[in-house]
Amino acid sequence: MPAPNYFARNFDTTPTPTPMEQVQDNRNIATSEEPYCNPRLDPKNYLEGPLSDNAATRLRQMLARPGIIVAPGICDGISARCALEAGFDCLYQSGAATTASRMGQPDLAIATLNDFVEAGNMVASLDPRVPVIADADTGFGGPANVARTVRQYARAGIAGLHIEDQVQTKRCGHLMGKQVVSREEFITRIRAAVLARDEIPGGSDFVIIGRTDSAQVLGMEEAVTRLKLAAAAGADVCFIEGVKSKELLESTVAALAPKPVLVNVISGGLTPSFTSWEAEQMGAKIIIFSLVSCVAMVHGVRTAMKSLKETGTDFSTAKGMDPKAFFEVMGLKDVMTLDAKAGGTAFSQVFAPPFFPPTSSSTSHTEMSNSGVSLSGKEVAKHNSRQSCWIIVHGKAYDVTEFLDDHPGGSKIILKYAGKDATQEYDPIHPPDAITNNLPPEKHLGPVDPDTVEKVEVKITDEEKARQQRMSARPSLDEILNLHDFEAIARQVMPEKAWAYYSSAADDEITIRENHAAYHRIWFRPRILRNVTKVDWSTTILGHHSSMPLYITATALGKLGHPDGELNLTRAAAKHGVIQMIPTLASCSFDEIMDAAQPGQVQFFQLYVNKDRNITKRIVQHAEKRGIKGLFITVDAPQLGRREKDMRMKFEAEDPSEVSKAGSEGVDRSQGAARAISSFIDPGLEWADIDWFKSITKMPLILKGVQCWEDALMAYDAGLAGVVLSNHGGRQLDFARSGIEVLVEVVAKLGEKRGLKFPNEKFQLFVDGGVRRATDVLKAVALGATAVGVGRPFLYAFSSYGPEGVDKALQILHDEFEMNLRLLGAPTIKDVVPDMVDASSISSHGSAVPGDRLYDSNYESMQHARLRDATVKL
Ligand SMILES: Cc1cc2nc3c(=O)[nH]c(=O)nc-3n(C[C@H](O)[C@H](O)[C@H](O)COP(=O)(O)O)c2cc1C
């Protein structure tokens, strides 16, 4: 039986045309006014019943039912496997990424139909029930071309594809100046696709998506008209490329309703980075993230290759993934099961673990992991209490019972995952090796059979959704004028816990405010009529060039604010030629950060000294081997200060029962989130240890956290390379003086006692705390500092705007330096001399200065203890 003609309403019973006749037919159809109508494909028919095992039917069911369809872009077997592993129930085969992956070239439409179909067929076969939507990058051209594309994709098991209106010799979709065909030609393509689908014997549910690229070149109005015509010609879904705003997406959805709309989000592309939740709220039905895998691949593979080249090993980038673990992600278990069912023996060796699980509870864990026998998820699930708490991270089980009270984020979050897979919660905050480094080997219980582990669903809270909405309402970076602005935005868009950790300081938070206020007691004495046509604010720090007298100081737990954590700083530092100090307690692993650096990029390392000096020695020597140019030993934190904002957040995150129970057992909770990450720090560190440091490294040694001239003098006499006059951003001893105040007395006293002049090449003075403007830096430089450390502003910059935020923050500082050097009458940094400032009031803590409105309005006052139940009335 020939396929009925759904364009004609009166179903056609003429014989099936020959291919040549078909072309002729399509031309006639292209001019037909009759809208397409196929009662069988009415969305109402797909509302009820279980989800089908046929991927195309399932895609129609998903389209007809509530909820947005989220389809991550994949380009090969590995990316498809990872998407399925993450739990996605629809995949998008990206044209550009598939071309790149198969041909090693960008998307210029040179891959053939067979290339695409073969790739799509392989992906669709991994889990044949999961719909794969394809970018039919050969779905342009004449109707015959389009029809053949549809037939071949449908046969290959693909659930749907999009047909677009770009010209056959299209430019890469991501280059500007796309060219599109006429409306008529576009609609001819859609009709050809629909006809080809309807002629598939037995009736196919294959989904045809009409895509227009015309918005960019012909405007939104034309784009919407084209999609309306495509819908009338039988397209099941409308795909609008290049919607530049929320409003445009919403109006497109309204104009095309009830046709479902697909939106394409590419980080950094024309469409803003809507989350899937935001897109759903705007009415989109499908959201694709076309380049998610190929971009991640470039980052991951690049890092691994660079690291292998530099270190001669792939140990750190493997992150513990052995060959078996890799094959397991790629479906080894299915292959083994099939082999066994068929009576094969090829995998009997590897197969042993799942088939012969440990039967005796007396089997030692070490035995288990050593023998390669996996634990079962059920066994791990039994250890789900405070008395015995096991968790799974990256496929391996750990006994964390004794670590519960030491965990920086509190025990509740671990107990929530007791007996379960905690990887999703763990990954964003911790360096990959944190768990293996912090737990003794006997607590490493070995691999867990992934098939037996129950998936943990991570729920997005309303609070988190609201935060993401605030995130999407951020002003553009152009509107950010100074470093205070980043703080103001960060405060509104950061997760509460992260904000509390970054912004908190010790006790009554007097010192944190004094750090900034102290700069208000220094005034300039500018000089005039000096040729400042050209000004140069670059300098050298410990002998290394820096584009400004400023470095990014060490701040722990970067991933609390942004998934890329400290890497945001590494990248921006490279771009702007400034030095980054890597913290011991970074969220990214040390090697990850070093691997992300550009060749020749200078980095320092901040060291917390471990009670176990062998660990310290290993860390220091590894840092030196990887090219670190200065070791900053933190000396102001034998115990971490009380950061009450942070502690308050922690108590609120804990079960009240847990808090009181732990309290009665004498667990010290007095130091909030900061406590456990610091419990390894040695309070016994003393001056006598300095010689030991000199014996284990040739890196210049600097003490970070010196707070009076007596200690600065001892550091000089001990032959160190310098000191950072710092009170740890006000996070340690409250009422410690500001670094800038200490600088004035250190310069005076070291001059008096040892005849030193500053800035000094041999013994360099650094200051940090409260620096928010280039004028602050210039005041410190005038008073003798070689350079100044800046901490929180960069954290706030990446927490609110990612890497571009840090880039912008550094650019703002460059601009401020340029202007201020001119206004000071100082062509270079060497011309910024003590006579240019009046610091006579620096140590007078009572002197009044005008309030700093930007800073003060960002400062969030501390809170008193709150009643737990908000409904209790006074
Ligand atoms: C969130 C945060 C984490 C920090 N972590 C460390 C650390 O791990 N080690 C360290 O020596 N200093 C640490 N510091 C102190 C900074 O190195 C620096 O002394 C301080 O941030 C400077 O003040 P500013 O933030 O006002 O610029 C941290 C500061 C903040 C705000």
The ligand as an ORCA input file, in Angstrom:
! r2SCAN-3c Opt
* xyz 0 1
  C      37.828     32.141     52.001
  C      39.246     32.380     52.410
  C      40.090     31.291     52.532
  C      41.408     31.491     52.910
  N      42.239     30.410     52.970
  C      43.531     30.583     53.320
  C      44.407     29.473     53.390
  O      44.012     28.334     53.146
  N      45.689     29.704     53.762
  C      46.158     30.952     54.043
  O      47.322     31.112     54.379
  N      45.343     32.023     53.959
  C      44.049     31.870     53.613
  N      43.232     32.950     53.544
  C      43.785     34.306     53.806
  C      44.261     34.968     52.521
  O      45.429     34.377     52.036
  C      44.568     36.446     52.726
  O      45.415     36.588     53.816
  C      43.304     37.276     52.914
  O      42.247     36.752     52.182
  C      43.540     38.708     52.475
  O      42.415     39.477     52.730
  P      41.310     39.883     51.619
  O      40.465     38.678     51.419
  O      40.610     41.013     52.260
  O      42.043     40.278     50.364
  C      41.904     32.797     53.190
  C      41.040     33.879     53.069
  C      39.725     33.677     52.678
  C      38.828     34.859     52.539
*
